[in-house]
Amino acid sequence: MSDSLNSIPLRHTAELTQALRNGQEVAIVDLREEADFGTGHPLFATNLPLSKLEIEVLDRIPRRSTAITLYDNGQRYNPRTGTRLAEVAYQRLKALGYVDVALLAGDLAGWKEAGGEVFTDLNSQSKAFAAWAEYHHQPSAPQESAPEIAREWAARTGAQQIDLAQFIQWQADGQRTLYLFDVRSPEEFQAGHLPGARNVPGDRLTQSIDQFASVRGARVVLIDNDGVRANLAASRLAQLNWDAFVLADGGKPEALFTESGNGTVTSAPVPAIESIDGQQLQQWLEEGETGIVDLTLSANFRNRRIPGAVFTARSQLPQTLSQRPAYKRWVVTCGSGFLARYAVTEVAELTGSPTYLLHGGTLKWIDEQRPLEHGDSPYLQNPRDKYLRQHEQDDASPEAIQAYQDWEKGLVAQLERDDTHGFRLI
């Protein structure tokens, strides 16, 4: 273990499980890529890969004094220096102003040794609750209903109605994390919404709540325009033991929809970097001595990419670049160029070469009808950015399907051993 890792505070499993039982705010952050996260994690851990930390953490963990606990299951950011993912994440979070950041004592192995349950797959909260509800013969939520029925159902589950005055009061409360989600369709949201709301349709939010609200124990406020979707989504979250509320404001919330467009994403400041356009990159590629790093999703890279580009997750940059020849310069891209902005200085430091951002990313390169490569690549042999369920593959074996069914049945036993979930039954 490096000296810098030894200097980071620790938070023990017993502290976290007690906080979860007490309903205190907890942010347990798994820094690995999605494929590794899916192999095992605490029930209320949130997957926030080091690769995307700066572009997602400010929305997902908005309060800087939140107690954040990091783990990486021993994965290294830089194998040459021995630097762990957690070390890099700790420094980045501190630079963003987070004041209560610690490591999970003993990492994921320590969680297991202390008696913590480890759940596999993604969206574990919603899947575990579905198994729990079926086991306990719970009634299903109404699928199509009038606003009155939806409100009654929400009240049965513990979700509550609030008005704008209450919401504004909570916004001023620096001791609690507050989320506001508009659960309507993207088209409805773009036409008009409450300023500050994030658009996540209800089904997606309840299925993947930790991907948007990464602080367990926070207040979650939902809004729609019909009194149905927000109440049904809030009822599901309440049963998952979230403090869920519907911003009804006298039954006419649409009067609050004074802003149009896609809303805003809060991301970290971008370091000073230099960008180039597609014409310049194409000229450099024709001359040689230019390397390209593409941080897009592996599926996008397989579908179409700039010729000669190297695919990698940002968290694996040191390892990937150490295996590449020295170039006169490097160019960093991704789909839109948004994530790539944060990696330009990183690549420059790792290679010692001038490094540039491709303005507009690969999508702009495609729009300009510049040369492309397609299909498999040596860099796609073991991508970690997506978790693949074996039973969902076209060639899934009967054994894989049976293993998944056994896993589903085993969720109830796991929840019986885990006394932190607090799932609510009607």
N, C-alpha and C positions, 0 to 999 in steps of 0.2 A: 504494500500500500504506500502511495506517495506521501510526502510530507504535507502537501497541500490538502490531500484528502483527509489526513489525520487531524487537520486544523478545523474541519467543518463540524458543527454541532451534530449530535445524534438525537434521534427521537425513537423511542422503543415501542415495540408492538403493543405492550400493555397500555401505554399512554394513548395510543391511537384507538384501540378497541374500546377503552373507557370513554374517550371523547365521542366515539360513534354511538355508544349506548346512551350517553347523556344528551345527544342531539346537538353537540357543539360543532362548529364549523371545522371541517377537515378537508385538506387537499392532498391526496396521495398520488404522486405523479410518477408514472412509468415512462422513462425516457427512451425506451427501445422503439424500434420500428414496429408497425402493426403486426407483421407476421410473427415476431417474437412475443409481443404482448399477448396474442391469442393463444400461445402455448401455456399460459398460466399467470395469474395475477390475483391480488385481493379483490373481493367483490366490488368495493367502492373505489378502487384505483381508477385513475383516468389516464388514457394513453395520450400523452403529449410528447411526441418524439423530439429529441434534441434538434433534429433537422428543421422543425417548424416552430420552434419555441418563440422566436421574436414576433412572428406574424399571428400567433394564436393566443398567447398567454394573457395578454392584456384584456381581451374580451372574456376569456374563460375563467380567469382568476382576477377580477377587476380590483379587488381591495388589496392594497399593498401590504397591509398588516396581517393578512391571512397566514395561518400556520401551514406552510408547505413542506411536505416530506417527499424527498426524491429517492428513487432507486433505479438501478440499471442492470441488475442481475450479473454484475461483474464485467459488463461489456466495456471495451476500451475505445476511446475516441482515437487515440494515437498509439498504436502498438509499439512504436519505436521508443517513445518516452514513457509509456505506461499510463498515460493520462486517461482517466475514466470519463464516461459520458456525464456522470454526476458532478464531477469537478468542473467541467465546462459549463454545465447548466447552472450550477451554483453561482459562478462568477457572472454569468449573463443575467441571472435574476437579480443579483445584488446590484448590478449596474442599472437595472431598470427600476430600482427603488424598493424592492421587496425586502422586508426587514426581519422576517421570521422564517428562514429557510434552513432545513436540516436534512440529514441523510437518515434513511431507515436503518436502524441499528442491525447489523448483520445482513443487510440487503434482503433480497427475497428469501434466501435460505434462512435468515434470522426470523423472518415472519413465520415461516413454516415451523421452525424449531420451537417457537413460542406458542404454537398451537393455532396460528392463523390459518384459515381455510384458503385454498388457492383454486380459483375457478378458471376454466379454459374457455376459449371462444371469445367472440365479441358480443357487445350488448348484453352482458351477463346479468345486469339488474333486471331488465325486462323479461329475459328468458327464465331466470330463476323465479321471478314472481309468477309467471304463467304456469310453471310447474307446481308452485306452491298453491296457487289458487285452484288448479285442477284437482290436486290432492285433497284439498279441503272443500271441494264441491261448491265453490263460490259462484254466485250468479254472474252472468255476463252483463257488461254495460249495454245500454240501449244503442243500437246501431243507427237508427234513424229516429229522431225525436224532435219534439217541439222544445223551445227554450225552457219552458216551465219544467218539463220532464228532465232535461239535462241539468238544470239547476238543482232539482230535487235529488238526482243521482249524485251530483257533486257533493251536496250537503251530507248525504249518507256516508260518503267516503272520508269526509273531513276537510274537503276543499272549501274555501270561504270566499265570499264576495267582498270587494273593497271598492271605494270610490277614489277619484283623483286626489282628493285632499289627503287620504291615507297614504297613497303612493308617494306623493311629494314629501310627506313626513318621513317615510322610510328612506327616500333618496338622501335625506340629510343625516341619516343615522350611520356614522362612521364605524360602528361596532358590528354591523351585520352586512353580509354580502347580499346584493339585490340583483336579480335578473329580470328582464322584461322581454317576453317573446310574443310576437304576433304570429298566431298559428294558422293564418289564412294562406291561400295560395300565393306564389310569387307575383302573379299578375295583379291580384287584389292589393297586395302590399305596395307594389310599385305605383299604383294609382293613388294611394293615400294611406298614411299610417301615422301613428303617434311618434313624434320625434324621440330618438333614443332607443326605439324598439328594434330588436333583431328578428328577422323573418325566418322561422323554422316551422313548416307545416306540422300540425299536431301529431300525426302518426309517426313522423320521423323523430320528433322531439321525445315522445314517450318511449320509442324504441331505443334511442341512442342518447339519452339525457346527459350522460357523462361527457359526451363530445362537445356539449355546448355549455352546460352548467357543471363545471369541474370542482366546485366546492360543495361537498356534502354538508347539509345542515343550513344551507343558504335559503333565503326567501326566493320563490319563483313565482312571478306574476305573469299571467297570460291574458291576451286580449284578442278579440275577434269583432265582428260586426253583427253577429246573429244570435249570440248567447248559447250556441250549441257546441261549436268546435272547441272553444276555450274551456267550457265546463267539462266536456268529456275528457279532454286531455288533462285538465287539472285533477279530475277524479282519479285517473290512472296514476299520476304522479303522487297524489296523496296516499294511494294504496302502496306505492313504493316508499312511503315514509318520507316524502319531501314536504316542506311547508309550502303548499301550493295555493294560489289565490287567483281569482278572476277579477280583472279590472272592468267592472260593469258600468260604473258611473251613471247610475239612474236608469240603466237600460238603454242608453243611447251613446255607446262609446265611439261611434263613427264621427261624432262631432269633434272628437279629439284628433282626427286624422288630418293634420294640417301640413304634413310633409309628404312629398312624392319622391319617387326614385327608389334605388336599391338599398338605401341606408348606408351607414358607414361602418368600416372595419377599423378597429383601433390596433395599430401595429407599432412596433418599436421604431425609433428614429433610424434612418438609414445612414451608414457612414458615407463620407464623401468619396464618390467613385466616378470613374470616367466610362462613358458608354460609346459604342460604335454602332453604325447602321449595317444593314445586310449587305450593302454594296461593298463596304470596306472589308467585312469578314470574308466575302466571296473572293475578293482580290487577294487577301492574305492566304486563304486556303490554296489558291492557285499557285502562289509563290512558295508555299511550304513553311515549316517552322512555326506553325500555330496549332495549339491544342484547344479542344473544345470540351467543356464539362457541361453535361445536361442533367439538371436536377428534377426533371419531370417525373411523372409516374411511369413505372415500367411498361404498362399497357400502352401508353402514349408513345414511348420510345420504340417499342416494337412496331407500332403502326406506321410511324413516320418520324424521321430524325434528320438532322444535318449530317452530311457525309463526314465520317471520321470522328463523330462525337463519342464521348465516353459517358456512359450512364453510371450514376452512383447516387446513393442517398447522401445528403449533406453530412450526416453524422459519420459517414465512412470516407470522407474526403482524404484524410491523411493516408489511409491504407491504399485507396485507389490510386492516388497521385504518385505514391512511392513506387508503383509498378509501371509507371509510364516514363518514356524517355524525356529528357530535357527539351523544352521548346523555347524559342525566342520570346514567345508571349502566350498567354492563355485568354480564352473568352468563355464566359459563363452564361448559360441560358437555362430556361425552363419554358413551360407553356407560354405564360404571359410575360415572363421576366420579373414577376413580383418577388418570388422566393429567391431568385438568383441574385437580386440586389444585395442580400445579406451575406452572400458567399464570396463576393469579389475580393474583398480585403483578406478573407480567409485563404483563398487560393493563392493570392500574391504572397502571403506570409509563408505558406507551405512550400511553394515552388521557388521563391526568390526571383520570379519573373514578373514583368508588367502584366496586369490582368484587367480585363475590360468586361463590361456588361453588354450583351447584345440587346440593343434598344427594341422593345416590343416583343422580345422573346422569339421562340420558335414559331409561334402562330403568325407573327408578322412576316417572318422568313417564308412561311408557307403561302401567305396571302400574296407575297411578291413573286410567287412561282419560281423560286430558286431551287437548285438541285436538292434531292432528298434520297435517303436510303430507307428501306423497309425490311421487316422480317426479323428473324432471330439475330442475336449478337452474342459474342462471348461474355458481354457484361450482363446478360439476362439469364445466366445459368442458375442463379440463386437469389433473385430479388427479394428484399425483405419488406417492401413497402405495402404489400397486401397479404392478408391472412387468407389462405385457401382451405376451405373445408373439403376434406377428402370425399365425404358422402355426396357432395354437390357436383363433383366432376363427372364428365360424360362417361368415363370408364370406371366409375366407382364400383368397387367390389362389394359383394354381399356382406363381407366382413366389415367393411368401412361403414356401410349403412347400419349394420347391427351395432357397431361400436358407438355410433351417434345416438341411436335409440337408447342404449344402455347409459350413455352420458346424461341424456335428458332425464331418465328415471333416477339417476344418482343425485340430481340437483336437490331433491327434497331432503335426502339424507345429509347433504352438505349444509343446507340451511338449518337443519336441526342441530348440527354441531356449531354453526355460526350464530352467535347470539347478538350480532350487531345490526342485522338487517332491519328489524322493526317493521316488517311488512304488515299492513293492516288488512284484516279480514272483515267482511260485513256479516 
